[in-house]
């Protein structure tokens, strides 16, 4: 008798928890329509989608064993949220990247990479100098048409300009446009987003985002094979976590009451970043919609594929990762295994021939490279 009551109670608890997970997953679908600037929780829900989806899959298995008809609850929930699921995982295991280019006349190779200043994550001056050389060597070796770098830094070296970070790349990519969002040290140090190209950059434009310490959306046109192509890139608002914040995130995994202040600080930073990023995404979308040419949007969005930022910017664009890769595709090396926050998004004028993420440990982000071709 007692055993039957316990089993019944356990199933009831599992059902309640299952319903809560279903509600959370369905609420995450609002990311298609609702900006975190309007409703902050949607930003946090977007981060949780992959984990809630896995829990719902486990519930399907559990209910098939315990009470088969209840498996319909998580199954239908996942079916309703199919658009949230298909952006998480790519399914092209047989596609390997061929570094050697076979059709440079019609094919456009695009690189996008957050290079963390070109110095990497080490505090060692020696390692930083080695990293910037290796970053430049890797980008040069990949022989792209267009290179979009975020968190790019350049220190003016009057005596030896070729030793500047720009100098390490401009021999291979002689045309460039630098946003120079931040300037320090008597205007000798600049940082921001930069576009390099082997093709002349026509009419480059910088659109400054509103707000304190905001960066920019930049774009420029190139001509290849008689076609004008507009290249967009940007580094959207980050959470601006400090090393102390990362340490506190680890502490939050504990149950100690001392972490309350830390969690409140992190929540506040994330809430602010979600709101700013959504407004920046709206600016990007407006510019993308205005372009009269075939275009490619790439950069560090600082947001996952289940977010308002992603859906708003992507709209009807292609996601190069989903078209030609396999797996979850984590592009940021820290924190969670589901942080794909860097993207290359051509519009429907292109076919995506191949795509790869490259992780050489030179930055906290992975390099993205895609070969795309103009449809004939």
C-alpha positions as CSV (number, residue, x, y, z in Angstrom):
1,X,0.0,0.0,0.0
2,X,2.7,2.5,1.1
3,X,4.8,1.6,-2.0
4,X,1.9,2.3,-4.3
5,X,1.3,5.7,-2.7
6,X,5.0,6.6,-3.1
7,X,5.0,5.5,-6.7
8,X,1.8,7.5,-7.4
9,X,3.3,10.6,-5.6
10,X,6.6,10.3,-7.5
11,X,4.7,10.2,-10.9
12,X,2.7,13.2,-9.8
13,X,5.9,15.1,-9.0
14,X,7.4,14.1,-12.3
15,X,4.3,15.3,-14.1
16,X,4.3,18.7,-12.4
17,X,8.0,19.2,-13.2
18,X,7.4,18.1,-16.8
19,X,4.6,20.6,-17.1
20,X,6.9,23.3,-15.7
21,X,9.6,22.4,-18.3
22,X,7.0,22.5,-21.1
23,X,5.9,25.9,-20.0
24,X,9.5,27.2,-19.9
25,X,10.2,25.8,-23.4
26,X,7.0,27.3,-24.8
27,X,7.8,30.7,-23.3
28,X,11.2,30.6,-25.0
29,X,9.3,30.7,-28.3
30,X,8.5,34.3,-27.5
31,X,12.1,35.1,-28.5
32,X,10.8,35.2,-32.1
33,X,8.7,38.2,-31.3
34,X,9.5,39.8,-27.9
35,X,12.7,41.8,-27.3
36,X,14.5,41.4,-23.9
37,X,14.3,45.2,-23.7
38,X,10.5,44.7,-23.3
39,X,10.6,41.5,-21.2
40,X,14.0,40.6,-19.6
41,X,13.3,36.9,-18.8
42,X,13.1,36.1,-22.5
43,X,16.9,36.6,-22.7
44,X,17.6,34.2,-19.9
45,X,15.1,31.6,-21.3
46,X,16.9,31.7,-24.7
47,X,20.1,30.5,-22.9
48,X,18.2,27.6,-21.3
49,X,16.5,26.2,-24.4
50,X,19.1,23.4,-25.2
51,X,19.0,22.2,-21.6
52,X,15.2,22.2,-21.3
53,X,15.0,20.4,-24.7
54,X,17.2,17.6,-23.4
55,X,15.1,17.3,-20.2
56,X,12.0,17.0,-22.4
57,X,13.6,14.3,-24.4
58,X,14.4,12.4,-21.2
59,X,10.8,12.9,-20.1
60,X,9.6,11.3,-23.4
61,X,11.7,8.2,-22.6
62,X,10.5,8.2,-19.0
63,X,6.8,8.4,-19.8
64,X,7.1,5.8,-22.6
65,X,8.2,3.4,-19.9
66,X,6.0,4.6,-17.0
67,X,2.8,5.9,-18.7
68,X,3.1,6.0,-22.5
69,X,0.2,8.4,-23.2
70,X,1.9,11.1,-21.1
71,X,4.9,11.0,-23.5
72,X,2.7,13.1,-25.8
73,X,3.0,16.1,-23.5
74,X,6.8,16.7,-24.0
75,X,6.7,15.4,-27.6
76,X,4.0,17.9,-28.7
77,X,5.8,20.6,-26.8
78,X,9.0,19.9,-28.7
79,X,7.1,19.7,-31.9
80,X,5.5,23.1,-31.4
81,X,9.0,24.5,-30.7
82,X,10.6,22.9,-33.7
83,X,12.1,26.2,-35.0
84,X,13.9,26.6,-31.7
85,X,15.4,23.1,-32.0
86,X,16.6,23.2,-35.6
87,X,18.9,26.2,-35.0
88,X,20.8,24.3,-32.2
89,X,22.3,21.4,-34.1
90,X,23.7,21.1,-37.6
91,X,23.5,17.7,-39.4
92,X,26.2,17.5,-42.0
93,X,28.7,14.9,-40.7
94,X,30.2,14.1,-44.1
95,X,31.2,17.6,-45.0
96,X,34.9,18.3,-44.4
97,X,36.5,21.6,-45.2
98,X,38.8,21.8,-48.1
99,X,41.3,24.6,-47.4
100,X,42.6,24.7,-51.0
101,X,40.3,26.8,-53.1
102,X,39.2,25.4,-56.4
103,X,37.0,28.1,-57.9
104,X,38.3,31.6,-56.9
105,X,36.4,33.3,-59.7
106,X,32.9,32.6,-58.5
107,X,33.6,31.5,-54.9
108,X,33.9,34.0,-52.0
109,X,35.7,33.0,-48.9
110,X,34.7,34.8,-45.8
111,X,36.4,34.7,-42.4
112,X,34.8,36.1,-39.2
113,X,36.7,36.0,-35.9
114,X,36.7,37.7,-32.5
115,X,40.5,37.9,-32.0
116,X,40.5,39.4,-28.5
117,X,42.7,42.3,-29.4
118,X,45.0,39.9,-31.4
119,X,46.7,39.0,-28.2
120,X,44.7,36.1,-26.9
121,X,43.8,35.2,-23.3
122,X,47.3,34.9,-21.8
123,X,48.7,37.6,-19.5
124,X,52.3,36.7,-20.7
125,X,53.8,39.4,-22.9
126,X,55.8,36.7,-24.8
127,X,52.6,34.6,-25.4
128,X,50.7,37.7,-26.5
129,X,53.3,38.6,-29.1
130,X,53.4,35.0,-30.3
131,X,49.6,34.9,-30.5
132,X,49.3,38.0,-32.7
133,X,51.8,36.6,-35.1
134,X,50.0,33.2,-35.2
135,X,46.6,34.8,-35.6
136,X,47.9,36.8,-38.6
137,X,49.6,33.7,-40.1
138,X,46.4,31.6,-39.8
139,X,44.2,34.3,-41.4
140,X,46.7,34.9,-44.2
141,X,47.1,31.1,-44.8
142,X,43.3,30.7,-45.3
143,X,43.5,32.9,-48.4
144,X,40.1,34.6,-47.9
145,X,38.5,37.3,-50.0
146,X,37.0,39.1,-46.9
147,X,38.2,39.0,-43.3
148,X,36.0,40.4,-40.5
149,X,37.6,40.7,-37.1
150,X,36.0,41.7,-33.9
151,X,37.7,43.1,-30.8
152,X,40.6,44.0,-33.1
153,X,43.3,46.2,-31.5
154,X,46.0,48.2,-33.2
155,X,48.9,50.2,-31.6
156,X,50.4,52.8,-33.8
157,X,54.1,52.1,-34.5
158,X,55.5,55.0,-36.5
159,X,59.0,53.5,-36.8
160,X,57.8,50.2,-38.1
161,X,54.1,50.2,-39.4
162,X,54.5,46.7,-40.7
163,X,54.8,45.4,-37.1
164,X,51.4,46.8,-36.2
165,X,48.5,44.4,-36.1
166,X,47.1,46.0,-39.3
167,X,50.6,45.6,-40.8
168,X,50.6,41.9,-40.2
169,X,47.5,41.5,-42.4
170,X,47.5,44.3,-45.0
171,X,50.2,42.7,-47.2
172,X,47.8,39.8,-47.9
173,X,44.7,42.0,-47.5
174,X,45.6,45.5,-48.7
175,X,42.1,47.0,-48.3
176,X,40.7,47.5,-44.9
177,X,38.2,49.6,-42.9
178,X,38.6,50.0,-39.2
179,X,35.8,51.2,-36.9
180,X,38.2,52.6,-34.2
181,X,35.5,52.6,-31.6
182,X,37.8,53.1,-28.7
183,X,41.0,55.2,-28.5
184,X,43.4,55.4,-25.6
185,X,47.0,56.3,-24.8
186,X,47.1,59.6,-26.6
187,X,45.3,58.0,-29.6
188,X,48.1,55.5,-30.2
189,X,45.9,52.5,-29.3
190,X,42.7,51.8,-31.2
191,X,40.2,49.0,-30.9
192,X,37.0,47.9,-32.6
193,X,35.8,46.0,-35.6
194,X,37.7,45.8,-38.9
195,X,37.1,44.5,-42.4
196,X,40.1,43.3,-44.5
197,X,39.8,42.3,-48.1
198,X,41.7,41.4,-51.2
199,X,39.1,43.5,-53.1
200,X,38.8,47.2,-53.0
201,X,36.3,48.3,-50.3
202,X,33.8,50.7,-51.8
203,X,31.9,53.4,-49.8
204,X,32.6,51.9,-46.3
205,X,30.1,53.0,-43.6
206,X,30.2,53.1,-39.8
207,X,27.0,53.2,-37.7
208,X,27.7,53.9,-34.1
209,X,25.4,52.1,-31.6
210,X,23.8,54.3,-28.9
211,X,24.9,54.1,-25.3
212,X,28.0,54.1,-23.1
213,X,31.1,52.3,-24.5
214,X,29.0,51.1,-27.5
215,X,30.7,49.7,-30.6
216,X,29.5,50.0,-34.2
217,X,28.1,48.2,-37.2
218,X,30.3,48.6,-40.2
219,X,29.9,47.6,-43.8
220,X,31.5,48.1,-47.2
221,X,30.9,46.9,-50.8
222,X,33.2,44.8,-52.9
223,X,32.9,43.7,-56.5
224,X,33.7,40.2,-57.5
225,X,32.8,38.5,-60.8
226,X,30.9,41.6,-61.8
227,X,28.6,41.3,-58.8
228,X,28.5,43.9,-56.0
229,X,28.4,42.3,-52.6
230,X,27.9,44.2,-49.3
231,X,29.8,42.9,-46.3
232,X,28.4,43.7,-42.8
233,X,30.1,42.9,-39.5
234,X,29.7,43.9,-35.9
235,X,30.5,43.0,-32.3
236,X,27.2,43.3,-30.4
237,X,27.0,44.2,-26.7
238,X,28.7,41.7,-24.5
239,X,27.9,40.9,-20.8
240,X,31.2,42.6,-19.9
241,X,32.0,40.0,-17.3
242,X,35.2,40.5,-15.4
243,X,37.5,37.7,-14.1
244,X,35.8,38.1,-10.8
245,X,32.4,37.6,-12.5
246,X,33.6,34.3,-14.0
247,X,34.8,33.2,-10.6
248,X,31.4,34.1,-9.1
249,X,29.6,32.1,-11.8
250,X,31.5,29.1,-10.5
251,X,30.5,30.0,-6.9
252,X,26.9,30.3,-7.9
253,X,26.9,26.6,-8.6
254,X,27.3,26.1,-4.9
255,X,24.4,26.7,-2.4
256,X,26.3,29.0,-0.1
257,X,24.3,32.2,0.9
258,X,27.5,34.3,0.3
259,X,27.0,34.1,-3.4
260,X,23.7,36.1,-3.4
261,X,25.4,39.5,-4.0
262,X,27.5,37.9,-6.8
263,X,24.5,36.5,-8.5
264,X,22.6,39.8,-8.3
265,X,25.6,41.6,-10.0
266,X,25.8,39.0,-12.8
267,X,22.0,39.1,-13.3
268,X,22.1,42.9,-13.6
269,X,24.9,42.8,-16.2
270,X,23.1,40.1,-18.2
271,X,19.8,41.9,-18.1
272,X,21.4,45.2,-19.3
273,X,23.3,43.4,-22.1
274,X,20.3,41.5,-23.3
275,X,18.3,44.8,-23.7
276,X,21.2,46.7,-25.4
277,X,21.9,43.8,-27.7
278,X,18.3,43.6,-28.8
279,X,18.3,47.3,-29.7
280,X,21.5,46.9,-31.6
281,X,20.0,43.9,-33.5
282,X,17.2,46.1,-34.6
283,X,19.6,48.6,-36.0
284,X,21.5,45.8,-37.8
285,X,18.2,44.4,-39.2
286,X,17.2,47.9,-40.5
287,X,20.5,48.3,-42.4
288,X,20.3,44.7,-43.8
289,X,16.8,45.4,-45.1
290,X,17.9,48.5,-46.9
291,X,20.8,47.0,-48.9
292,X,20.3,46.9,-52.6
293,X,23.0,44.2,-53.1
294,X,23.7,40.7,-52.3
295,X,25.0,40.7,-48.7
296,X,26.8,38.8,-46.0
297,X,26.3,39.5,-42.3
298,X,28.9,38.2,-39.9
299,X,30.3,38.8,-36.5
300,X,30.2,38.1,-32.8
301,X,26.5,38.6,-31.8
302,X,27.2,37.6,-28.2
303,X,23.9,35.7,-28.3
304,X,22.8,32.1,-28.9
305,X,20.7,30.8,-31.8
306,X,17.6,30.7,-29.6
307,X,17.7,34.4,-28.9
308,X,15.8,37.5,-30.2
309,X,19.1,38.8,-31.5
310,X,19.7,35.8,-33.6
311,X,16.2,35.5,-35.1
312,X,15.9,39.2,-35.7
313,X,19.1,39.5,-37.6
314,X,19.0,36.2,-39.4
315,X,15.4,36.6,-40.6
316,X,15.4,34.8,-44.0
317,X,19.2,34.6,-44.2
318,X,21.2,31.4,-44.2
319,X,23.3,30.3,-41.2
320,X,26.5,28.9,-42.7
321,X,27.0,26.6,-39.7
322,X,23.6,25.0,-40.0
323,X,24.1,24.6,-43.8
324,X,27.5,22.9,-43.8
325,X,28.6,21.7,-40.3
326,X,27.8,19.1,-37.7
327,X,27.1,19.3,-34.0
328,X,26.2,22.1,-31.6
329,X,29.1,24.3,-32.8
330,X,30.3,26.0,-29.7
331,X,32.2,29.1,-30.8
332,X,33.1,30.6,-27.4
333,X,35.5,28.6,-25.3
334,X,34.4,29.7,-21.8
335,X,31.4,28.9,-19.7
336,X,28.7,26.6,-21.2
337,X,29.1,24.1,-24.0
338,X,26.2,25.5,-26.0
339,X,27.5,29.0,-26.6
340,X,27.4,29.4,-30.4
341,X,27.5,33.2,-30.5
342,X,29.6,33.9,-33.7
343,X,28.0,33.7,-37.1
344,X,28.3,34.0,-40.9
345,X,25.0,34.7,-42.5
346,X,24.8,35.1,-46.3
347,X,21.5,36.1,-47.9
348,X,19.7,33.9,-50.4
349,X,21.7,35.2,-53.4
350,X,24.4,32.7,-52.3
351,X,24.8,29.0,-51.9
352,X,27.0,27.8,-49.0
353,X,29.7,25.5,-50.3
354,X,31.5,24.7,-47.1
355,X,32.1,26.0,-43.5
356,X,34.4,25.3,-40.7
357,X,35.1,26.5,-37.1
358,X,38.8,26.5,-36.3
359,X,40.1,26.5,-32.7
360,X,43.8,26.9,-32.3
361,X,43.6,28.3,-28.8
362,X,44.7,31.7,-29.9
363,X,41.5,33.5,-28.8
364,X,38.5,32.8,-26.6
365,X,36.5,32.6,-29.7
366,X,36.8,30.2,-32.6
367,X,37.6,31.3,-36.2
368,X,34.7,30.9,-38.6
369,X,35.4,30.4,-42.3
370,X,32.9,29.9,-45.1
371,X,33.1,29.4,-48.9
372,X,30.0,30.8,-50.6
373,X,29.1,31.2,-54.2
374,X,26.7,33.5,-56.0
375,X,23.8,31.7,-57.5
376,X,23.7,31.7,-61.2
